[in-house]
Amino acid sequence: MNTKAKISICLGVIVIIVGAGLYFYASGNNAVVNNAGGVPVKHTGDTSLTYTNTDYGFTFTLPADWQGYTIVKSTWQGNPLSGATAPSGPKLLIRNPHWTASAHYEDIPILVFTVSQWNSYLAENFSVSAAPVKASELARNNTYVFALPPRWDYDYSLGYKEADDIVTGSPLHAFNLTEKPAQPFAYPAGLMGYAISWAQCGEEYPKPPYDFGVLDVTGGRSLTHNRCLKSEFEWASKAPYPPTFYINLTYPTLEYRKGLGPHEYGYETARDAYAYAVSQDAQSPLWWLDVQTKSTWADDTTVNQAVAQGAIDFFNGKKLSTGLSTTPYQWAKIMGDFNTGLPNWIPGIPGKAKALEYCQSGKSYSGGSVQQLADILPQFETVYTCGD
């Protein structure tokens, strides 16, 4: 080997070592947590996975062969450039499932900045790397900016080209984080009302006395409409307490999803129902999410959880109360152990006496409270309240 060739090889080795050092320069101690702070979902019938992070508000699409990936939680540490104290923030590494202690596949790193931190970074008040280039923004929501570190792939680890290709495909989508309503709505205990839906269109509505009415805004499945909502709202408005609404949640097969992922589909279902109610001059302080096994759902409960979370996020954004309408069996089958902390409306309780008894002894399937019970009669669904 001639002298020129030896020099070229040495320079190549130096570049690799320096690149690796630059990448890890701003990293703190790493903690490997399986899908920390989010929900890993596989799209049934799709060729992709979606990681949903509800802590910071984003989804990240991965190839199907990344099933089993992990999330490594770390911290980026800024380096001051203008004398001020430099900030720090979360750093998430999406780790290739083939990564081992002896075979380090390329991670996909995501730096999480607050909007004010990002603006300060762009103003060159601090840096996040010794590299002479800036981090690149992937997306942002109303609270955070998500970015790739400078020269994140310059260590040329195993699988770096695949990681590059994933990032090039714009896989990260941000959604706004929302506040919960300051004062959740609940009917007082001991009331009796009726729940009616599109099935009552053209029929006589329940006669007084009744304390409230609960109305179906959708037409039996997501992204459809109850054509009688306007007249049903007028009927329910005659009761002493304000009407409340429910919508049907589903996650249909691929051809009916309009290109939406699970969180986006749940969010759009809620947004569409809300917009339809507004168009019918109908409003409610509380929206129940109806979850039934007879509806279409994914086999993976984490996919279904993301659908429900999308709907919850929409109503939180409107500062409206949200509840869950289903049975413990159906919730467990569709949503697994998803603990939302939301109130429950449980159907299938025969008669007022049993309902009042269940109010005292019944347990929530989602970490909330049992707020309503229903006796499904041949003509109308009678609803009894337990209070908040």
PyMOL commands that set and color helices and strands:
alter all, ss='L'
color gray80, all
select helices_A, chain A and resi 3-24+64-66+115-122+160-168+198-200+229-236+254-256+262-279+301-317+328-335+351-361
alter helices_A, ss='H'
color red, helices_A
select strands_A, chain A and resi 31-33+38-42+48-53+58-63+70-77+79-80+88-95+108-114+126-127+136-140+144-148+172-174+192-196+213-216+244-248+286-290+321-325+344-347+370-376+381-385
alter strands_A, ss='S'
color yellow, strands_A
deselect
rebuild
show_as cartoon
